[in-house]
Amino acid sequence: MSIKVKRSRAQPMSRLLGGRGELAPLMRTARVIDRAQQHLRAHLPEEVREHVFVGGFRQGKLTLITDRAVWLTWLRYEQPRLLELLHQLPELAAVSGFTLKVRPVRPIKAPPRTVRRLSAPAGRELEECAADTEDPRLKRALERLAAHARPAE
């Protein structure tokens, strides 16, 4: 059985990202979403700015994502004003409404650090072993372990 290598030709970036390229529609959509995000952030009240994100654009509807239900309620009341605001930009004139979603952001909690302590006699034993050891790497490792027996300063 033989395996034949399929030789694919690399396409230049200008062709992929250009007018009729495969990635061109995706890049245009990404630019529209970024522009909408910047425009909304510039015109939203200070307390709301960090809680509203543009999540997508599909079938004339702009998806707005917020981290709390209170901001979602605020967005529902402000929809007409936000639509008017977005229609100021020519590339967003096609926006006919919003899809509103709540996606809570849960910060990553670092596990609590547990500091281990050795008893003083165990620390002395490790220090004695380190003093009797000739291998420099092993000696440093034993000294580091013995340091856990020292009182916290």
C-alpha positions as CSV (number, residue, x, y, z in Angstrom):
1,M,0.0,0.0,0.0
2,S,1.4,3.4,-0.9
3,I,0.6,6.8,0.5
4,K,0.5,9.6,-2.0
5,V,1.2,13.1,-0.9
6,K,-1.4,15.6,-2.0
7,R,0.4,18.7,-3.0
8,S,-1.7,21.7,-2.2
9,R,-0.6,25.1,-3.3
10,A,-0.3,27.9,-0.8
11,Q,-2.5,30.8,-1.6
12,P,-1.2,34.4,-1.1
13,M,-2.7,36.3,1.8
14,S,-4.0,39.0,-0.6
15,R,-6.2,36.4,-2.3
16,L,-7.5,34.9,1.0
17,L,-8.3,38.3,2.5
18,G,-9.1,40.2,-0.6
19,G,-12.5,40.9,-2.2
20,R,-13.5,37.4,-3.2
21,G,-11.2,35.4,-0.9
22,E,-12.5,32.8,1.6
23,L,-11.7,34.8,4.6
24,A,-12.8,38.2,3.3
25,P,-16.4,38.0,4.6
26,L,-15.1,36.9,8.0
27,M,-12.6,39.7,8.2
28,R,-15.3,42.3,7.2
29,T,-17.6,41.0,9.9
30,A,-14.8,41.2,12.5
31,R,-14.1,44.8,11.5
32,V,-17.8,45.7,11.8
33,I,-18.0,44.1,15.2
34,D,-14.9,45.9,16.4
35,R,-16.2,49.2,15.0
36,A,-19.5,48.7,16.8
37,Q,-17.7,47.8,20.0
38,Q,-15.6,50.9,19.9
39,H,-18.5,53.2,18.9
40,L,-20.7,51.8,21.7
41,R,-17.9,52.1,24.3
42,A,-17.3,55.7,23.4
43,H,-21.0,56.6,23.9
44,L,-22.1,54.4,26.8
45,P,-22.2,55.8,30.3
46,E,-19.1,55.2,32.3
47,E,-20.7,52.6,34.7
48,V,-21.9,50.5,31.8
49,R,-18.9,50.5,29.5
50,E,-17.0,47.6,31.0
51,H,-20.1,45.4,31.1
52,V,-21.3,45.5,27.5
53,F,-19.6,43.6,24.7
54,V,-20.5,43.1,21.0
55,G,-20.7,39.4,20.4
56,G,-21.7,39.0,16.8
57,F,-23.7,40.3,13.8
58,R,-26.1,37.9,12.0
59,Q,-29.2,38.5,9.9
60,G,-29.3,42.2,10.7
61,K,-29.1,41.7,14.5
62,L,-26.2,42.8,16.6
63,T,-25.6,40.5,19.6
64,L,-24.8,42.4,22.8
65,I,-23.4,40.4,25.7
66,T,-23.3,41.6,29.3
67,D,-22.1,40.1,32.5
68,R,-25.1,40.8,34.7
69,A,-28.9,40.8,34.4
70,V,-29.1,44.4,35.6
71,W,-27.2,45.6,32.6
72,L,-29.4,43.5,30.3
73,T,-32.4,45.2,31.7
74,W,-30.8,48.6,31.1
75,L,-29.9,47.6,27.5
76,R,-33.6,46.6,26.9
77,Y,-34.7,50.1,27.8
78,E,-32.0,51.7,25.8
79,Q,-32.4,49.8,22.6
80,P,-33.9,52.6,20.5
81,R,-31.2,55.0,21.5
82,L,-28.5,52.4,20.9
83,L,-29.9,51.7,17.4
84,E,-29.9,55.3,16.6
85,L,-26.3,55.6,17.8
86,L,-25.2,52.6,15.7
87,H,-27.0,54.0,12.6
88,Q,-24.6,56.9,12.7
89,L,-21.9,54.6,11.2
90,P,-22.5,53.6,7.5
91,E,-21.4,50.0,7.9
92,L,-23.9,49.6,10.8
93,A,-26.9,51.1,9.1
94,A,-28.1,47.5,8.4
95,V,-28.6,46.8,12.1
96,S,-32.3,46.3,12.7
97,G,-32.2,45.1,16.3
98,F,-30.3,43.4,19.1
99,T,-30.0,40.0,20.5
100,L,-29.2,40.4,24.2
101,K,-27.4,37.8,26.2
102,V,-26.1,37.5,29.7
103,R,-22.8,35.6,30.1
104,P,-21.5,35.9,33.7
105,V,-17.8,36.3,34.0
106,R,-16.5,34.2,36.8
107,P,-12.9,35.2,37.8
108,I,-10.5,32.4,38.1
109,K,-9.7,31.8,41.8
110,A,-6.3,30.7,42.6
111,P,-6.2,27.8,45.1
112,P,-5.1,28.9,48.5
113,R,-1.4,28.4,49.0
114,T,-0.6,26.0,51.8
115,V,2.8,26.5,53.3
116,R,4.3,23.4,54.8
117,R,6.5,23.6,57.8
118,L,8.8,20.9,59.2
119,S,9.4,20.4,62.8
120,A,12.7,21.8,64.2
121,P,14.3,18.3,64.8
122,A,13.5,17.3,61.2
123,G,15.1,20.5,59.9
124,R,18.2,19.8,61.9
125,E,18.4,16.3,60.6
126,L,18.2,17.6,57.0
127,E,20.8,20.2,57.7
128,E,23.2,17.5,59.1
129,C,22.5,15.3,56.0
130,A,23.3,18.3,53.7
131,A,26.6,19.0,55.6
132,D,27.7,15.3,55.1
133,T,26.7,15.3,51.4
134,E,29.3,15.9,48.7
135,D,27.0,16.2,45.7
136,P,26.4,20.0,45.3
137,R,22.9,19.6,43.8
138,L,21.7,17.2,46.5
139,K,23.2,19.4,49.1
140,R,21.3,22.5,47.9
141,A,18.1,20.4,47.7
142,L,18.5,19.2,51.3
143,E,19.2,22.8,52.4
144,R,16.0,24.0,50.7
145,L,14.0,21.3,52.4
146,A,15.6,22.2,55.8
147,A,14.6,25.8,55.3
148,H,10.9,24.8,55.7
149,A,11.6,24.1,59.4
150,R,12.7,27.6,60.1
151,P,10.1,29.9,61.7
152,A,8.2,32.3,59.5
153,E,9.7,35.8,59.6
